[in-house]
Amino acid sequence: MKKRGTWDVVNVIMFLHQFDWNQRVTICKQMLKLLKPRAGSMVIGAQSGSTKSGKVTIKAPFLREGAEKVFRHSKESFREMWEEVVEREGVTLEVWVEYTPRYELGEVEEEQK
């Protein structure tokens, strides 16, 4: 594994939802420590989200058996999480969040209902 402060990019996909808020903040702080301390270093990725943040129950067909509660961020809660990381770490960063409905699952944006 590379040393801290030597990465240009950290790519995190479908990972943060497994943890509670405090654990996510800790993980995000650790990801930032991997990055080179310069403009252009970035954390990128994808995460299941929702127009409203909160715990949701995931069932089949996404899980083979049973159901599991996970936390889905909204744009606002995701930005809020990173703002907390920035405040704790004393760093400057730009947070970009985009929400794309999953039409194949029958999801519709709030404004379209």
VEXLUM-181768 format. One record per residue: residue number from 1; residue in three letters; x, y, z of N, C-alpha, C in turn. Coordinates in steps of 0.05 Angstrom, whole numbers. Each point is the difference from the previous one (the first is absolute). Example, Ala and Ser with C-alpha at 12.3 -4.5 7.8 and 13.67 -1.06 7.14 Angstrom:
BEGIN
> num|residu|nx|ny|nz|cax|cay|caz|cx|cy|cz
> 1|ala|264|-114|156|-18|24|0|18|24|0 .
> 2|ser|-7|21|-14|16|24|1|-15|22|14 .
This chain:
BEGIN
> num|residu|nx|ny|nz|cax|cay|caz|cx|cy|cz
> 1|met|17|-24|0|-17|24|0|18|25|0 .
> 2|lys|-9|20|-14|15|25|-1|-1|14|27 .
> 3|lys|20|17|5|1|15|25|-20|23|-1 .
> 4|arg|-7|9|24|-18|23|3|11|24|-15 .
> 5|gly|-18|16|-11|9|24|-14|12|-4|-27 .
> 6|thr|-3|-24|-12|13|-6|-25|-20|-7|-23 .
> 7|trp|-26|0|6|-19|-7|-20|-11|25|-14 .
> 8|asp|-5|-3|-26|-13|22|-15|-30|-2|2 .
> 9|val|-10|-25|0|-29|-5|0|-6|-24|18 .
> 10|val|-22|3|15|-12|-22|15|-27|-5|-13 .
> 11|asn|-6|-24|-8|-25|-8|-12|-15|-17|19 .
> 12|val|-23|9|9|-17|-15|19|-28|-3|-12 .
> 13|ile|-7|-25|-5|-26|-6|-12|-16|-19|17 .
> 14|met|-25|8|5|-19|-17|15|12|-12|26 .
> 15|phe|10|18|17|15|-9|23|-11|14|26 .
> 16|leu|-4|26|-1|-5|15|24|-27|-6|13 .
> 17|his|-19|-10|-15|-27|-6|10|1|-21|23 .
> 18|gln|21|-15|1|2|-22|20|5|10|29 .
> 19|phe|6|25|2|10|10|26|-19|22|11 .
> 20|asp|1|5|26|-15|22|11|14|26|-5 .
> 21|trp|-13|22|8|10|27|-7|29|4|10 .
> 22|asn|5|-6|26|27|5|11|21|-17|-14 .
> 23|gln|-7|-25|-6|19|-17|-14|6|11|-28 .
> 24|arg|-21|10|-14|4|11|-26|18|24|1 .
> 25|val|-4|17|19|17|24|3|29|-9|5 .
> 26|thr|5|-20|17|27|-10|5|12|-11|-26 .
> 27|ile|-15|-15|-15|9|-12|-25|8|22|-20 .
> 28|cys|-17|20|-2|5|22|-19|26|15|8 .
> 29|lys|3|4|27|25|13|9|24|-16|-8 .
> 30|gln|-1|-27|3|22|-17|-7|5|1|-30 .
> 31|met|-21|1|-16|4|2|-30|15|25|-7 .
> 32|leu|-7|23|13|13|25|-5|30|-2|7 .
> 33|lys|7|-15|21|28|-2|8|16|-16|-21 .
> 34|leu|-13|-16|-16|15|-14|-21|8|18|-23 .
> 35|leu|-15|22|-4|4|17|-23|24|18|3 .
> 36|lys|12|7|-23|22|19|0|-12|27|9 .
> 37|pro|14|15|16|-11|26|10|4|22|-21 .
> 38|arg|-16|-2|-22|2|20|-21|-26|1|-15 .
> 39|ala|-4|23|-14|-24|3|-16|0|-21|-22 .
> 40|gly|-24|-11|-5|-3|-21|-21|-2|-28|11 .
> 41|ser|9|-4|25|-3|-26|13|-30|-3|5 .
> 42|met|-10|-25|-3|-29|-3|3|-9|-27|9 .
> 43|val|-24|0|12|-15|-24|7|-23|-1|-19 .
> 44|ile|-2|-22|-15|-22|-3|-19|-15|-26|6 .
> 45|gly|-23|-3|-11|-14|-25|4|-30|2|-6 .
> 46|ala|-14|-20|9|-29|-2|-3|-12|-12|24 .
> 47|gln|-24|8|7|-13|-10|24|-30|0|-6 .
> 48|ser|-14|-20|9|-29|0|-1|-10|23|17 .
> 49|gly|-19|15|-9|-10|22|15|-30|3|-3 .
> 50|ser|-10|21|10|-29|5|-1|-5|30|1 .
> 51|thr|-23|8|-8|-7|28|2|-3|8|29 .
> 52|lys|-6|-19|18|-2|4|29|19|-19|13 .
> 53|ser|17|11|18|19|-17|14|-14|-17|22 .
> 54|gly|12|-22|6|-10|-17|22|5|-29|-5 .
> 55|lys|-8|-16|20|3|-29|-2|-22|-12|-18 .
> 56|val|8|-18|-17|-19|-14|-17|6|-30|2 .
> 57|thr|-21|-15|-6|3|-29|1|5|-11|-28 .
> 58|ile|22|-14|-4|7|-11|-25|-9|-29|0 .
> 59|lys|-15|-9|-20|-10|-27|-1|7|-13|-27 .
> 60|ala|-8|-24|-4|3|-14|-26|-12|18|-21 .
> 61|pro|11|1|-24|21|-17|-11|28|10|6 .
> 62|phe|3|21|16|27|11|5|15|-15|21 .
> 63|leu|-14|-14|18|12|-18|19|-11|-28|-5 .
> 64|arg|17|-20|3|-9|-27|-5|-21|-10|20 .
> 65|glu|5|6|25|-19|-9|21|-4|23|20 .
> 66|gly|-24|2|11|-5|19|21|0|29|-10 .
> 67|ala|4|18|18|0|28|-6|20|14|18 .
> 68|glu|9|23|-8|20|15|15|-7|29|-1 .
> 69|lys|3|14|23|-4|29|1|27|13|-6 .
> 70|val|0|19|-18|24|16|-6|-8|29|-1 .
> 71|phe|19|17|3|-5|29|-1|5|10|-28 .
> 72|arg|-19|14|-11|3|13|-26|1|30|4 .
> 73|his|21|12|-11|3|29|1|-18|13|-21 .
> 74|ser|-8|24|6|-10|19|-19|24|17|-9 .
> 75|lys|-4|17|-20|21|19|-7|8|16|24 .
> 76|glu|-20|10|15|5|17|23|15|-14|22 .
> 77|ser|-8|-24|7|13|-14|22|29|-9|-7 .
> 78|phe|4|-6|-26|27|-8|-9|18|24|2 .
> 79|arg|-10|23|-9|16|25|3|5|7|29 .
> 80|glu|-20|-4|17|3|6|28|21|-18|13 .
> 81|met|1|-25|-8|20|-19|10|28|11|-7 .
> 82|trp|4|7|-25|27|10|-8|7|26|13 .
> 83|glu|-20|17|5|5|26|14|9|-6|28 .
> 84|glu|-11|-20|13|10|-8|27|29|-9|-1 .
> 85|val|7|-16|-21|27|-9|-3|19|24|-4 .
> 86|val|-8|19|-17|16|24|-5|5|15|26 .
> 87|glu|-21|3|15|2|15|26|19|-14|19 .
> 88|arg|-2|-26|2|17|-15|19|29|-1|-9 .
> 89|glu|4|-1|-26|27|-3|-11|14|27|-7 .
> 90|gly|-16|21|-2|11|26|-7|11|1|-28 .
> 91|val|-13|-13|-19|8|0|-28|-20|15|-17 .
> 92|thr|8|6|-24|-19|13|-19|-5|-20|-22 .
> 93|leu|-25|-4|-6|-7|-17|-23|-27|8|-12 .
> 94|glu|-4|-8|-24|-24|5|-14|-16|-26|-2 .
> 95|val|-25|1|8|-17|-24|-1|-19|2|-23 .
> 96|trp|-1|-20|-17|-18|-1|-23|-17|-25|3 .
> 97|val|-26|4|0|-19|-22|3|-20|1|-22 .
> 98|glu|-6|-22|-12|-20|-2|-21|-18|-23|6 .
> 99|tyr|-26|4|-2|-20|-21|4|-12|-7|-27 .
> 100|thr|0|-26|-6|-12|-10|-25|-20|-21|7 .
> 101|pro|-26|5|-5|-20|-21|6|5|-26|-15 .
> 102|arg|-7|-22|13|3|-26|-13|-27|-8|-12 .
> 103|tyr|-4|9|-24|-26|-4|-13|-6|-30|-4 .
> 104|glu|21|-16|-3|-5|-29|-3|-13|-12|24 .
> 105|leu|2|13|23|-12|-9|25|-27|13|5 .
> 106|gly|-8|17|-19|-26|13|4|2|25|17 .
> 107|glu|25|10|5|3|24|17|-6|24|-17 .
> 108|val|-12|20|13|-7|24|-13|9|23|18 .
> 109|glu|12|21|-11|8|22|16|-24|13|14 .
> 110|glu|4|11|24|-21|12|16|-17|19|-17 .
> 111|glu|12|17|-16|-14|20|-15|-19|-12|-21 .
> 112|gln|5|-24|-8|-16|-13|-21|-24|-15|11 .
> 113|lys|-2|-3|26|-22|-16|11|-26|15|-1 .
